[in-house]
Amino acid sequence: MKDIQKTEDQRGIAIQKVGVSEVHLPFLIKTKSGELQSVLAKIRLTVELPQTFKGTHMSRFIEILSEWSQKPVANREMECILHDTLQRLEADKAYLEIRFKYFLQKTAPVSRLRSMLDYDCLFFANMTRGESIDIAMGVSVPFTSLCPCSKEIAAYGAHNQRGLMTVKLKQSAGRFIWIEDLVALMEAQGSCPLFPLLKREDEKYVTERAYDNPKFVEDVLRDLVLALRSIEDIEWFEVECENYESIHNHNAYASHSETVTSRPEA
């Protein structure tokens, strides 16, 4: 059968990324404890398309991803996926993005009851033929913030709200931070972490904890930047913090990105 995709295109336009997106597949993610967590992943896999090629082979992307959907995925596996993509698509550069919900067990602060909280996570990587893989990760963490200004001016009480902080980061080759460790570091920067299951004694604790630890969205972001700078061998990071304001019909927002070229001597 004639393969139209392999015919030559005359328009002289190379396409930077072409492939498949919104691919939903079960994936296995390696956890810090050594176990595997099954997640529903939303995947985008693309390659560069030279200007002389009319199209790419869409079916091959699905074949590759299907083969990997029941294998544990971490840095090494993403490298294999991209290497396989380069070979089978005859491409010079390939890109992979995996988005998924990751669940961690949370223990209520007083009752010690356990429940599961979900976090939006992202792995994204690219590879150029003959070169090493470039990998980054992202995690979004919900948190509670309590307004310092409200606490200062009110005779009693202070307004608080749920917020969302998102970190994307890239570490040096061979370095890796577990999702569990990054979540713990991020949760420590809000006025108080979130818990899915709270009894009355827990609700009292988290309310008072937030009241004793008021933070603007700017405070959360700056504390998060300082915490990320403490992680060894981070090359780049991007931080976003957004408060879903309880007394306004708009959100409070702050962002910051940083390329770490060198660290001060100890």
ChimeraX attribute file (.defattr): number of C-alpha atoms within 10 A of each C-alpha:
attribute: neighborCount
match mode: 1-to-1
recipient: residues
	/A:1	3
	/A:2	6
	/A:3	8
	/A:4	11
	/A:5	13
	/A:6	13
	/A:7	12
	/A:8	14
	/A:9	15
	/A:10	10
	/A:11	9
	/A:12	11
	/A:13	13
	/A:14	14
	/A:15	13
	/A:16	13
	/A:17	14
	/A:18	18
	/A:19	20
	/A:20	16
	/A:21	15
	/A:22	12
	/A:23	14
	/A:24	16
	/A:25	17
	/A:26	16
	/A:27	23
	/A:28	19
	/A:29	20
	/A:30	18
	/A:31	17
	/A:32	12
	/A:33	8
	/A:34	8
	/A:35	11
	/A:36	15
	/A:37	14
	/A:38	18
	/A:39	16
	/A:40	16
	/A:41	23
	/A:42	18
	/A:43	21
	/A:44	20
	/A:45	27
	/A:46	26
	/A:47	27
	/A:48	21
	/A:49	23
	/A:50	18
	/A:51	16
	/A:52	15
	/A:53	18
	/A:54	17
	/A:55	19
	/A:56	21
	/A:57	14
	/A:58	15
	/A:59	10
	/A:60	15
	/A:61	22
	/A:62	16
	/A:63	11
	/A:64	16
	/A:65	19
	/A:66	14
	/A:67	10
	/A:68	19
	/A:69	17
	/A:70	14
	/A:71	15
	/A:72	18
	/A:73	19
	/A:74	14
	/A:75	17
	/A:76	11
	/A:77	13
	/A:78	23
	/A:79	20
	/A:80	14
	/A:81	20
	/A:82	25
	/A:83	21
	/A:84	15
	/A:85	26
	/A:86	21
	/A:87	11
	/A:88	13
	/A:89	19
	/A:90	14
	/A:91	18
	/A:92	16
	/A:93	22
	/A:94	27
	/A:95	23
	/A:96	21
	/A:97	20
	/A:98	22
	/A:99	21
	/A:100	23
	/A:101	17
	/A:102	22
	/A:103	17
	/A:104	15
	/A:105	12
	/A:106	18
	/A:107	16
	/A:108	21
	/A:109	16
	/A:110	15
	/A:111	13
	/A:112	13
	/A:113	13
	/A:114	15
	/A:115	15
	/A:116	14
	/A:117	17
	/A:118	16
	/A:119	17
	/A:120	15
	/A:121	21
	/A:122	21
	/A:123	20
	/A:124	20
	/A:125	20
	/A:126	21
	/A:127	23
	/A:128	18
	/A:129	15
	/A:130	9
	/A:131	8
	/A:132	12
	/A:133	20
	/A:134	17
	/A:135	21
	/A:136	19
	/A:137	22
	/A:138	20
	/A:139	23
	/A:140	22
	/A:141	23
	/A:142	25
	/A:143	24
	/A:144	24
	/A:145	29
	/A:146	26
	/A:147	20
	/A:148	18
	/A:149	13
	/A:150	15
	/A:151	17
	/A:152	12
	/A:153	10
	/A:154	10
	/A:155	8
	/A:156	8
	/A:157	11
	/A:158	17
	/A:159	17
	/A:160	24
	/A:161	15
	/A:162	19
	/A:163	22
	/A:164	18
	/A:165	25
	/A:166	20
	/A:167	25
	/A:168	19
	/A:169	21
	/A:170	22
	/A:171	20
	/A:172	14
	/A:173	13
	/A:174	8
	/A:175	11
	/A:176	17
	/A:177	15
	/A:178	12
	/A:179	19
	/A:180	14
	/A:181	10
	/A:182	18
	/A:183	17
	/A:184	12
	/A:185	14
	/A:186	25
	/A:187	19
	/A:188	15
	/A:189	24
	/A:190	29
	/A:191	28
	/A:192	25
	/A:193	20
	/A:194	19
	/A:195	20
	/A:196	13
	/A:197	17
	/A:198	21
	/A:199	14
	/A:200	9
	/A:201	12
	/A:202	18
	/A:203	16
	/A:204	12
	/A:205	17
	/A:206	21
	/A:207	15
	/A:208	13
	/A:209	16
	/A:210	20
	/A:211	21
	/A:212	14
	/A:213	15
	/A:214	24
	/A:215	23
	/A:216	19
	/A:217	23
	/A:218	15
	/A:219	18
	/A:220	25
	/A:221	25
	/A:222	18
	/A:223	16
	/A:224	23
	/A:225	21
	/A:226	11
	/A:227	15
	/A:228	20
	/A:229	17
	/A:230	10
	/A:231	12
	/A:232	13
	/A:233	18
	/A:234	22
	/A:235	16
	/A:236	18
	/A:237	21
	/A:238	17
	/A:239	22
	/A:240	19
	/A:241	25
	/A:242	21
	/A:243	23
	/A:244	18
	/A:245	17
	/A:246	12
	/A:247	10
	/A:248	8
	/A:249	7
	/A:250	10
	/A:251	13
	/A:252	14
	/A:253	17
	/A:254	17
	/A:255	17
	/A:256	13
	/A:257	14
	/A:258	14
	/A:259	12
	/A:260	13
	/A:261	9
	/A:262	9
	/A:263	10
	/A:264	4
	/A:265	4
	/A:266	3
